[in-house]
Amino acid sequence: MHTRGSAVMQRSPATAGERFGPVARCWVCDGPTLGRYFRCRMDFSEYAEQDPELHQYTGEHVWFVRCAACGFGQPEALPTLPNFFDRMYDQQWSEAWVEAEYAADYKDLIFDGILNELAHRIPPGRRRLLDVGAHAGRFMHLAQTRGWTAEGIELNPRTAAHAAAHTGAPVHRVNARALALAGHRYAAVVLTDVLEHIPEPVRLLAALFDLLEPGGVVAVKVPNGAAQWTKERWLARLTRHRISLAENLVHVNQFTPRSLTRALARAAFSRIDLRPAAPELPPAGNVQGLLDRAVRLGLFAAASLPGALQTGLALHLQAYAQAGDAGR
Ligand SMILES: [Zn+2]
């Protein structure tokens, strides 16, 4: 059955030749009914010297499909180039840029909200967390200032080195599954702006479940794919804006409130609490910046009203969920 299915898919016009392999079922609910809704462009011209094989994908297109059962959006095919995603994220950032990312406060409203919520859920004696995708280490640092013992996972060598040097804490350069298999456990695991980038997201969530102590809490923030799609189409209609949702498959997972809940449940999490995520706030250096902040905060306030989560106002989603029984 499996062989026959593969042969059929390889002849399908849905795939763009040997450079791509088909994705036949929904990564979240395993549903087989997937309908095209968005065509993503690929442009790797910046990688011409660093990675000629990746660069060859420039000019290709991939359709995104939406699952009829759960609403999740994903590509209908993935590049066959080995380690495609690792190669795309192999960015050779300058020290100055990494330092600026560590110092920048544009995500602090998000980070503060997560730390406040985790403090409600985890008693002081157990406050040990893991930041998956620790980047330059700012969240780890903020957690430490509030009394948490923090560790991180960061695969990029430059940001990982920066995070470790500035927090004095372990920053693991392995994936979540490897860390869980090595026996590491935490009271909280935080995943902010990471899950949308990893194909087959339930696998990563299951690894995070295994990294948690019984009763531990995962905090997951992702873009609301459905709301972003609505916003992009309106901007394109009203302005010269060019629709941008998942260029280069960077946002390979397009979650909705329903499909994010479903993904957490499939990874065995319980007590799933979903809400709009706080916005990033750009510098308020001038009138434009102040207006931009005001619009973002206004949308967040509106999306936080009772019943508003399913509207297009919640551009980002913040979920909290529990692994196993509290029991203590
Ligand atoms: Zn689905």
Residues whose N, C-alpha, C, O or C-beta is under 5 A from the ligand:
A	BS01	ZN	C26 V28 C29 D30 G31 C67 A69 C70 G71 F72
